[in-house]
Structures are given as structure tokens and as C-alpha cells.
Amino acid sequence: MAVTQGVPFNISPYGIPVAQMTLLDLDAAGLDPTLPAPAEFIQFLYDNSRTSYLTLWSAHLANPDGAAQINRWIHNALDVYHARSLQTQMAPAGDKPAGSNVTEVTYAGATTPDAPVCIDVPAITGTAAVGETLACTMGNWGNEPTEYAYAWSSGGTESSYLVAAGDAGTEITCIVSATNAGGTTAAPVSNAILIPGAAAAAAAVPAAQAKEDDPKTEPPKEEHPRSRRDYGKRE
């Protein structure tokens, strides 16, 4: 916060003597009352008006309906921001208030949040059987993720997965990734669900090859030419 020096401002717009004033210059903050107010700004107003009034100043106050326009601007933003209660007032039209009794706060605008942080690991629920549907929870996250992605060990990419015949005899897990403006974070792997049944058999080995590789299989015996006898001809 910066303390400004200049023309003293000792009386509020409501005629109340002001010992100390907290002032926000809307123009310096780049805020236009003719455009929707960002939610972050309403949070800023709330944080800076919890214990005393926050005085707002803008060149718009010189307009005939300047103060009313700014009040409507804030009111409309409050409708979006869950109708939080604020203590704000308008400075008089004219020069921006300044003086040793004025403390000016600055609004820096929206800031980039930290990447999501996984608090509770996602978990798989449902019946472990072929033909049944499993579901993966998103878990519990900090830093307000805006979107989630799912990666099942069996190949699914949605929050639910239909167990296929090929999954029998295997364990299925899921990993959830959360994203916000600050980045993407992958949660630790979920619990594993074992799908009952026999695992898919490996490709069958050709019978001839299998017989050839079997040590118990004896090679065919060669018949000696002299052992051949033609019993059909006798001298």
C-alpha cells in the first residue's frame, strides 16, 4: 500500500469526519465501470472493507450519474460473487482524495494460481466383474482445479470404465490429473481392482512347432533298406 500526499480529505461523502481513509483508485487499477467487474476484484473489495469503509475514486465520478453507475457495477458483480456484503463508499467528484490521512490500496488484478495439489487420492468404486462399470472419483484437490483428466490402466479416459472380457484376471487402476491456470498435477495411482477370471491366453503355438519342441517327442526311426521284405513274392 502507498500513502499519498496532497489535498487533505477530511470529510466523507456522508458528512462524517474522516480520521484515516483507505482509498482505491479504480482508474489506476485499470478497472472500467462500463465493463463487468472481475470476480477477483470483488474479493479484493471484500478483503479491504471488512473492518472499515473502502473509498473508491474514479474520473467517472465527474459524470452526472457516475457514483450510481459505479454502485450498479459493483452490485451486478456481487450477484455473480454470491452477494457478499461490502463496505464501500464513493469519493466526491473532482480531484482524487489525497493527504496524510489517506492510505491508498492497489489492485493488481487476477494472479496465476499455484498448480493443483492432491489432498485425497482418487478411488475406484463398483463391482469387479466383466460387463460391470467401474467409476473413479476425482479425489480432493487444493488450488481450485478447473478440469480433470482420467487415465485407466486398461485404456479408458473417462471417469467411468466398462470392464471388458480381456480385463479378466488383471488389476485395474486409474490416475486422475487436475489442471488450472497454474499447471497440471497427476494424483498418485488409485486403489487396484482385481477382475475375477482367467487371464487371456497367449497366442497358441502351432501344433507342429509345439510337437517339434517337445523333448518327449521322439524323432521318427529310419527303416534300414535290408529290413524290407516283400512277402508277396516267394521263390
Backbone as numpy.savetxt, mean C-alpha at the origin, in Angstrom:
# Nx Ny Nz CAx CAy CAz Cx Cy Cz
9.26 27.39 12.14 8.42 28.58 12.14 9.30 29.82 12.14
8.83 30.87 11.46 9.58 32.11 11.39 8.78 33.23 12.04
9.45 34.11 12.78 8.81 35.27 13.40 9.03 36.46 12.49
7.95 37.09 12.06 8.07 38.22 11.15 8.08 39.52 11.94
8.69 40.53 11.36 8.74 41.86 11.96 8.07 42.85 11.01
7.30 43.79 11.54 6.65 44.77 10.68 5.58 45.51 11.43
4.48 45.81 10.76 3.39 46.57 11.37 2.72 45.73 12.44
2.60 46.23 13.68 1.99 45.43 14.74 0.54 45.10 14.42
0.10 43.95 14.86 -1.28 43.51 14.69 -1.75 43.04 16.05
-2.47 43.89 16.75 -2.81 43.61 18.14 -4.28 43.33 18.39
-5.13 43.49 17.37 -6.57 43.25 17.55 -7.03 42.24 16.52
-7.75 41.22 16.97 -8.24 40.20 16.05 -9.40 40.75 15.25
-9.82 40.06 14.18 -10.97 40.52 13.40 -12.24 40.61 14.23
-12.26 39.96 15.38 -13.44 39.97 16.23 -13.32 41.00 17.35
-12.29 41.88 17.23 -12.13 42.94 18.21 -11.51 42.50 19.52
-10.89 41.32 19.54 -10.29 40.81 20.76 -8.79 41.12 20.74
-8.27 41.71 21.81 -6.82 41.98 21.86 -6.03 40.68 21.69
-4.97 40.76 20.91 -4.15 39.59 20.62 -2.78 39.79 21.24
-2.42 38.92 22.18 -1.09 38.99 22.77 -0.08 38.34 21.82
-0.42 37.16 21.35 0.42 36.44 20.39 -0.47 35.85 19.31
0.01 35.87 18.09 -0.78 35.36 16.98 0.02 34.33 16.21
-0.66 33.27 15.79 -0.07 32.30 14.88 -0.68 32.56 13.51
0.17 32.84 12.54 -0.28 33.30 11.23 0.18 32.34 10.14
-0.72 32.08 9.19 -0.37 31.30 8.01 -0.63 32.12 6.77
0.40 32.30 5.94 0.28 33.02 4.68 -0.11 32.00 3.60
-1.37 32.02 3.19 -1.84 31.06 2.20 -1.15 31.24 0.86
-0.89 32.49 0.49 -0.26 32.76 -0.80 1.17 32.21 -0.83
1.91 32.43 0.26 3.29 31.95 0.31 3.32 30.42 0.29
2.27 29.79 0.80 2.20 28.33 0.81 1.78 27.77 -0.54
1.46 28.65 -1.49 1.04 28.18 -2.81 -0.36 27.60 -2.82
-1.21 28.04 -1.88 -2.57 27.52 -1.78 -3.55 28.50 -2.42
-4.37 28.01 -3.32 -5.32 28.83 -4.07 -6.73 28.49 -3.59
-7.42 29.41 -2.94 -8.78 29.12 -2.45 -9.79 28.83 -3.55
-9.42 29.04 -4.80 -10.34 28.72 -5.88 -10.20 27.26 -6.34
-9.21 26.56 -5.78 -8.98 25.16 -6.11 -9.21 24.30 -4.87
-9.56 23.04 -5.02 -9.78 22.19 -3.84 -8.55 22.13 -2.94
-8.77 22.21 -1.65 -7.66 22.16 -0.69 -7.21 20.72 -0.51
-5.90 20.47 -0.49 -5.43 19.09 -0.28 -5.71 18.63 1.15
-5.92 17.33 1.31 -6.22 16.79 2.64 -5.08 17.05 3.60
-3.84 17.05 3.10 -2.70 17.30 3.98 -2.76 18.70 4.59
-3.33 19.64 3.84 -3.44 21.00 4.36 -4.43 21.07 5.51
-5.54 20.33 5.40 -6.52 20.33 6.48 -5.91 19.70 7.73
-5.11 18.67 7.55 -4.42 18.08 8.70 -3.47 19.10 9.32
-2.80 19.88 8.47 -1.90 20.93 8.95 -2.68 21.97 9.76
-3.83 22.37 9.25 -4.66 23.33 9.99 -5.07 22.77 11.34
-5.46 21.52 11.34 -5.89 20.88 12.58 -4.74 20.85 13.60
-3.55 20.47 13.14 -2.40 20.38 14.04 -2.01 21.74 14.62
-2.24 22.81 13.85 -1.80 24.13 14.28 -2.91 24.97 14.91
-4.08 24.35 15.14 -5.16 25.12 15.76 -5.80 24.34 16.91
-5.04 23.43 17.49 -5.61 22.63 18.58 -5.77 23.44 19.86
-4.84 24.33 20.12 -4.86 25.06 21.39 -5.20 26.53 21.25
-5.12 27.06 20.05 -5.44 28.48 19.84 -5.80 28.70 18.38
-6.31 29.89 18.10 -6.71 30.20 16.73 -5.50 30.34 15.82
-5.66 29.84 14.59 -4.68 30.05 13.54 -5.24 31.10 12.60
-4.52 32.21 12.44 -4.98 33.31 11.59 -4.49 33.09 10.17
-5.40 33.18 9.23 -5.07 32.97 7.82 -5.03 34.31 7.10
-4.01 34.47 6.27 -3.92 35.69 5.47 -3.70 35.31 4.02
-4.34 36.08 3.13 -4.16 35.92 1.69 -4.56 37.22 1.01
-3.98 37.48 -0.14 -4.38 38.65 -0.91 -5.83 38.55 -1.34
-6.39 37.33 -1.34 -7.80 37.14 -1.68 -8.72 37.85 -0.69
-8.22 38.14 0.51 -9.05 38.82 1.51 -9.43 40.23 1.08
-8.70 40.78 0.12 -9.02 42.12 -0.38 -10.24 42.10 -1.29
-10.65 40.92 -1.76 -11.84 40.82 -2.60 -13.09 41.02 -1.74
-14.18 41.47 -2.33 -15.41 41.73 -1.55 -15.86 40.52 -0.73
-15.76 39.33 -1.31 -16.18 38.13 -0.58 -14.99 37.23 -0.27
-13.82 37.81 -0.12 -12.59 37.03 0.07 -12.63 36.13 1.29
-13.03 36.69 2.44 -13.06 35.89 3.66 -14.09 34.77 3.56
-15.26 35.08 2.99 -16.30 34.06 2.83 -15.83 32.96 1.88
-15.12 33.37 0.84 -14.62 32.37 -0.12 -13.64 31.41 0.54
-12.74 31.95 1.37 -11.76 31.09 2.04 -12.45 30.19 3.06
-13.44 30.73 3.76 -14.18 29.90 4.72 -14.91 28.76 4.01
-15.52 29.06 2.85 -16.19 28.00 2.09 -15.18 26.97 1.61
-14.02 27.43 1.20 -12.94 26.56 0.72 -12.53 25.56 1.81
-12.37 26.07 3.02 -12.00 25.19 4.13 -13.16 24.26 4.48
-14.38 24.80 4.49 -15.55 23.99 4.83 -15.70 22.82 3.86
-15.52 23.08 2.57 -15.63 22.03 1.57 -14.56 20.96 1.77
-13.34 21.40 2.14 -12.26 20.45 2.39 -12.55 19.62 3.63
-13.18 20.22 4.63 -13.52 19.49 5.86 -14.52 18.38 5.58
-15.43 18.62 4.63 -16.40 17.58 4.27 -15.69 16.33 3.77
-14.57 16.55 3.08 -13.79 15.44 2.56 -12.95 14.83 3.68
-12.50 15.66 4.60 -11.57 15.22 5.64 -12.30 14.93 6.95
-13.42 14.27 6.87 -14.12 13.75 8.04 -14.57 14.84 9.02
-14.82 16.04 8.52 -15.42 17.12 9.32 -14.69 17.35 10.64
-13.40 17.47 10.59 -12.65 17.77 11.81 -12.93 19.21 12.25
-12.86 19.42 13.55 -13.11 20.75 14.10 -11.82 21.57 14.09
-11.91 22.78 13.54 -10.75 23.65 13.45 -11.02 24.98 14.14
-9.95 25.61 14.60 -10.05 26.97 15.13 -9.25 27.87 14.19
-9.93 28.47 13.23 -9.27 29.38 12.31 -10.06 30.67 12.23
-9.36 31.74 11.86 -10.00 33.04 11.68 -9.29 33.75 10.54
-9.95 34.77 9.98 -9.37 35.52 8.87 -8.73 36.80 9.38
-7.59 37.12 8.79 -6.95 38.41 9.08 -7.73 39.50 8.34
-7.59 40.76 8.76 -8.27 41.85 8.04 -7.71 41.98 6.63
-8.52 42.53 5.75 -8.04 42.80 4.40 -6.93 43.83 4.46
-6.01 43.73 3.53 -4.90 44.68 3.51 -3.58 43.97 3.65
-2.60 44.70 4.23 -1.26 44.13 4.38 -1.28 42.91 5.29
-0.36 42.02 5.02 -0.24 40.82 5.86 0.19 41.23 7.26
-0.48 40.67 8.29 -0.09 41.00 9.67 1.36 40.63 9.93
2.01 41.46 10.72 3.41 41.21 11.06 3.69 41.90 12.38
4.75 41.52 13.00 5.14 42.13 14.26 5.74 41.11 15.20
6.23 41.61 16.32 6.89 40.73 17.27 5.92 39.77 17.93
4.63 40.10 17.88 3.63 39.21 18.48 3.05 38.22 17.47
3.58 38.20 16.25 3.07 37.32 15.21 4.08 36.20 14.95
3.63 34.99 15.10 4.45 33.82 14.76 3.88 33.21 13.50
4.66 33.21 12.45 4.18 32.70 11.17 4.60 31.25 10.99
3.62 30.40 10.67 3.91 29.01 10.38 3.90 28.81 8.87
4.61 27.83 8.41 4.69 27.58 6.98 4.15 26.19 6.67
3.50 26.09 5.54 2.94 24.82 5.07 3.78 24.35 3.90
4.41 23.20 4.04 5.34 22.71 3.02 4.66 21.85 1.97
3.38 21.57 2.14 2.69 20.73 1.18 2.83 19.27 1.51
2.37 18.44 0.60 2.40 16.99 0.82 3.84 16.49 0.83
4.13 15.55 1.70 5.46 14.95 1.79 5.38 13.47 1.38
6.49 12.95 0.90 6.53 11.55 0.51 6.60 10.67 1.76
5.67 9.74 1.92 5.68 8.90 3.12 6.78 7.85 3.04
7.08 7.26 4.19 7.99 6.12 4.20 7.30 4.93 3.55
8.09 4.01 3.03 7.53 2.81 2.41 6.75 2.01 3.45
5.77 1.22 3.01 4.97 0.43 3.95 5.83 -0.48 4.83
5.35 -0.70 6.04 6.01 -1.59 6.99 5.01 -2.67 7.40
5.41 -3.93 7.29 4.51 -5.03 7.65 4.50 -5.21 9.16
3.31 -5.13 9.74 3.14 -5.30 11.18 2.68 -6.72 11.51
1.66 -7.18 10.81 1.18 -8.56 10.97 1.31 -9.28 9.63
1.96 -10.45 9.65 2.21 -11.21 8.42 0.90 -11.72 7.84
0.70 -11.61 6.53 -0.50 -12.16 5.89 -0.63 -13.66 6.15
-1.86 -14.15 6.16 -2.11 -15.56 6.46 -3.09 -16.14 5.45
-2.92 -17.44 5.15 -3.81 -18.15 4.25 -4.89 -18.85 5.06
-6.13 -18.73 4.61 -7.25 -19.41 5.25 -8.02 -20.18 4.18
-8.82 -21.16 4.63 -9.63 -21.92 3.70 -9.39 -23.42 3.86
-10.11 -24.20 3.09 -10.02 -25.66 3.15 -8.92 -26.15 2.23
-8.00 -26.93 2.80 -6.86 -27.44 2.04 -7.28 -28.69 1.28
-7.81 -28.52 0.09 -8.24 -29.65 -0.73 -8.34 -29.20 -2.18
-8.10 -30.12 -3.09 -8.23 -29.82 -4.52 -9.66 -29.40 -4.81
-9.81 -28.30 -5.56 -11.13 -27.79 -5.90 -11.65 -26.75 -4.94
-10.99 -26.58 -3.82 -11.40 -25.57 -2.84 -10.65 -24.26 -3.10
-11.19 -23.16 -2.54 -10.58 -21.84 -2.72 -9.90 -21.41 -1.42
-8.64 -21.02 -1.53 -7.89 -20.48 -0.40 -7.87 -18.96 -0.53
-7.80 -18.27 0.60 -7.73 -16.81 0.60 -6.52 -16.37 1.41
-5.86 -15.32 0.95 -4.70 -14.76 1.66 -5.06 -13.37 2.15
-4.96 -13.16 3.45 -5.23 -11.83 4.00 -4.13 -10.87 3.59
-4.41 -9.57 3.60 -3.40 -8.60 3.25 -2.43 -8.32 4.40
-2.79 -8.79 5.61 -1.95 -8.51 6.76 -2.26 -7.14 7.34
-1.43 -6.70 8.23 -1.58 -5.38 8.84 -0.33 -4.58 8.55
-0.51 -3.35 8.04 0.63 -2.56 7.55 0.65 -1.17 8.17
1.83 -0.62 8.31 2.01 0.76 8.69 2.36 1.61 7.49
2.25 2.92 7.63 2.57 3.91 6.60 1.58 3.89 5.43
0.37 3.44 5.69 -0.76 3.61 4.79 -0.50 3.20 3.34
-0.40 1.90 3.07 -0.27 1.45 1.68 -1.51 1.85 0.86
-1.30 2.03 -0.42 -2.40 2.38 -1.32 -2.79 1.23 -2.24
-1.93 0.22 -2.35 -2.27 -0.95 -3.17 -1.48 -2.16 -2.69
-2.02 -3.34 -3.04 -1.41 -4.60 -2.61 -1.28 -5.53 -3.80
-0.27 -6.39 -3.75 -0.06 -7.40 -4.79 0.15 -8.75 -4.11
-0.36 -9.81 -4.75 -0.29 -11.16 -4.18 0.51 -12.06 -5.10
1.36 -12.90 -4.51 2.15 -13.86 -5.27 2.09 -15.21 -4.55
1.30 -16.14 -5.13 1.16 -17.48 -4.55 2.30 -18.36 -5.07
2.75 -19.27 -4.23 3.81 -20.18 -4.65 3.35 -21.07 -5.80
2.04 -21.23 -5.92 1.48 -22.06 -6.97 1.16 -21.27 -8.24
1.48 -19.98 -8.23 1.33 -19.17 -9.44 0.21 -18.16 -9.45
-0.66 -18.13 -8.45 -1.76 -17.17 -8.42 -1.29 -15.76 -8.13
-2.07 -14.79 -8.57 -1.72 -13.38 -8.35 -2.88 -12.57 -7.76
-3.94 -13.27 -7.34 -5.07 -12.60 -6.72 -5.08 -12.90 -5.23
-5.99 -12.27 -4.50 -6.07 -12.51 -3.05 -6.63 -13.89 -2.73
-7.26 -14.55 -3.70 -7.77 -15.91 -3.51 -7.17 -16.83 -4.57
-7.18 -18.13 -4.27 -6.58 -19.09 -5.20 -7.38 -20.39 -5.18
-7.74 -20.87 -6.36 -8.46 -22.13 -6.52 -7.45 -23.27 -6.61
-7.50 -24.18 -5.65 -6.52 -25.28 -5.60 -6.73 -26.21 -6.79
-5.67 -26.44 -7.54 -5.73 -27.28 -8.73 -5.27 -28.70 -8.41
-5.57 -29.62 -9.32 -5.19 -31.02 -9.11 -3.68 -31.17 -8.99
-2.95 -30.35 -9.72 -1.49 -30.42 -9.67 -0.90 -29.95 -8.36
-1.71 -29.33 -7.50 -1.22 -28.87 -6.20 -1.24 -29.96 -5.14
-1.87 -31.10 -5.45 -1.97 -32.18 -4.47 -0.59 -32.64 -4.05
-0.40 -32.84 -2.75 0.87 -33.29 -2.23 1.91 -32.20 -2.09
1.52 -30.93 -2.29 2.48 -29.82 -2.17 2.00 -28.83 -1.11
2.91 -27.96 -0.68 2.57 -26.89 0.25 2.40 -25.58 -0.52
1.38 -24.84 -0.18 1.10 -23.56 -0.85 1.33 -22.42 0.13
2.03 -21.39 -0.31 2.26 -20.18 0.50 1.91 -18.96 -0.34
1.92 -17.82 0.30 1.60 -16.57 -0.39 2.46 -15.44 0.18
2.89 -14.55 -0.67 3.63 -13.36 -0.26 2.85 -12.13 -0.72
2.60 -11.20 0.18 1.88 -9.96 -0.13 2.88 -8.81 -0.15
2.78 -7.98 -1.17 3.59 -6.76 -1.26 2.67 -5.55 -1.17
3.08 -4.55 -0.40 2.29 -3.33 -0.23 3.06 -2.15 -0.81
2.32 -1.23 -1.42 2.94 -0.09 -2.11 2.28 1.21 -1.70
3.09 2.25 -1.55 2.59 3.62 -1.44 3.56 4.53 -2.18
3.41 5.83 -2.03 4.28 6.76 -2.77 5.74 6.63 -2.36
5.98 6.04 -1.18 7.35 5.90 -0.69 8.06 4.64 -1.16
7.33 3.70 -1.77 7.97 2.49 -2.26 7.11 1.25 -2.05
7.72 0.09 -2.28 7.04 -1.20 -2.15 7.79 -2.08 -1.17
7.04 -2.78 -0.31 7.63 -3.69 0.67 6.93 -5.03 0.58
7.72 -6.11 0.57 7.18 -7.47 0.58 7.13 -7.98 2.01
5.99 -8.55 2.39 5.85 -9.12 3.72 6.58 -10.45 3.79
6.90 -10.93 4.99 7.43 -12.29 5.11 6.43 -13.29 4.55
6.92 -14.46 4.16 6.05 -15.47 3.56 4.97 -15.89 4.56
3.79 -16.20 4.04 2.66 -16.59 4.87 2.86 -17.99 5.44
1.88 -18.43 6.22 1.85 -19.82 6.66 1.71 -20.75 5.46
2.20 -21.97 5.60 2.13 -22.95 4.50 0.92 -23.85 4.69
0.22 -24.11 3.59 -0.95 -25.00 3.60 -0.62 -26.24 2.78
-0.65 -27.41 3.42 -0.37 -28.67 2.72 -1.66 -29.20 2.09
-1.61 -29.44 0.80 -2.77 -29.96 0.08 -2.67 -31.49 0.06
-3.64 -32.20 0.65 -3.59 -33.67 0.69 -3.62 -34.27 -0.71
-3.07 -35.49 -0.81 -3.07 -36.20 -2.08 -1.67 -36.53 -2.51
-1.58 -37.37 -3.54 -0.28 -37.77 -4.06 0.24 -36.70 -4.99
1.54 -36.47 -4.88 2.16 -35.49 -5.78 2.12 -36.01 -7.20
2.09 -35.11 -8.13 2.04 -35.51 -9.54 3.25 -36.36 -9.87
3.02 -37.49 -10.56 4.12 -38.40 -10.90 5.00 -37.79 -11.97
6.28 -38.16 -11.91 7.20 -37.68 -12.94 6.84 -38.34 -14.27
7.32 -37.77 -15.34 7.03 -38.34 -16.66 7.49 -39.78 -16.72
6.64 -40.64 -17.27 6.95 -42.07 -17.31 8.16 -42.33 -18.20
9.03 -43.22 -17.74 10.19 -43.58 -18.53 9.74 -44.63 -19.55
10.15 -44.52 -20.80 9.74 -45.52 -21.79 10.04 -46.92 -21.29
9.09 -47.83 -21.54 9.21 -49.18 -21.00 10.50 -49.84 -21.45
10.84 -49.68 -22.71 12.05 -50.34 -23.23 13.29 -49.82 -22.51
13.32 -48.48 -22.29 14.46 -47.89 -21.62 14.54 -48.37 -20.18
13.38 -48.46 -19.53 13.34 -48.91 -18.16 13.84 -50.35 -18.05
13.43 -51.20 -19.00 13.86 -52.59 -18.98 15.36 -52.71 -19.20
15.87 -51.83 -20.07 17.29 -51.86 -20.37 18.11 -51.43 -19.17
17.58 -50.44 -18.41 18.31 -49.93 -17.27 18.16 -50.79 -16.03
17.25 -51.76 -16.06 17.01 -52.60 -14.89 18.12 -53.62 -14.76
18.92 -53.58 -13.66 20.04 -54.53 -13.52 19.57 -55.97 -13.40
18.32 -56.18 -13.01 17.81 -57.53 -12.87 17.46 -58.17 -14.21
17.40 -57.37 -15.25 17.03 -57.87 -16.56 18.25 -58.45 -17.25
18.23 -59.72 -17.57 19.37 -60.37 -18.21 19.28 -60.18 -19.72
20.44 -59.95 -20.36 20.43 -59.81 -21.82 20.10 -61.15 -22.47
19.52 -61.14 -23.65 19.16 -62.42 -24.32 20.40 -63.24 -24.63
20.31 -64.59 -24.44 21.43 -65.48 -24.70 21.56 -65.75 -26.18
22.86 -65.79 -26.61 23.11 -66.12 -28.01 23.07 -67.64 -28.19
22.45 -68.03 -29.23 22.35 -69.48 -29.50 23.49 -69.87 -30.43
24.30 -70.93 -30.00 25.44 -71.36 -30.82 24.92 -72.06 -32.07
25.58 -71.80 -33.21 25.08 -72.41 -34.46 25.04 -73.92 -34.40
25.98 -74.55 -33.66 26.04 -76.00 -33.63 24.91 -76.62 -32.82
24.28 -75.81 -32.05 23.20 -76.34 -31.22 21.91 -76.48 -31.99
21.88 -75.87 -33.19 20.66 -75.97 -33.98 20.55 -77.37 -34.59
19.43 -77.97 -34.51 19.19 -79.28 -35.07 17.88 -79.24 -35.86
17.97 -79.78 -37.00 16.76 -79.86 -37.79 16.19 -81.26 -37.60
15.20 -81.37 -36.67 14.64 -82.66 -36.38 13.66 -83.12 -37.46
13.41 -82.20 -38.41 12.49 -82.60 -39.47 13.13 -83.49 -40.52
14.51 -83.49 -40.59 15.22 -84.30 -41.56 16.12 -85.29 -40.82
15.96 -86.53 -41.07 16.80 -87.55 -40.46 17.35 -88.47 -41.58
18.64 -88.78 -41.52 19.23 -89.66 -42.53 19.18 -91.09 -42.03
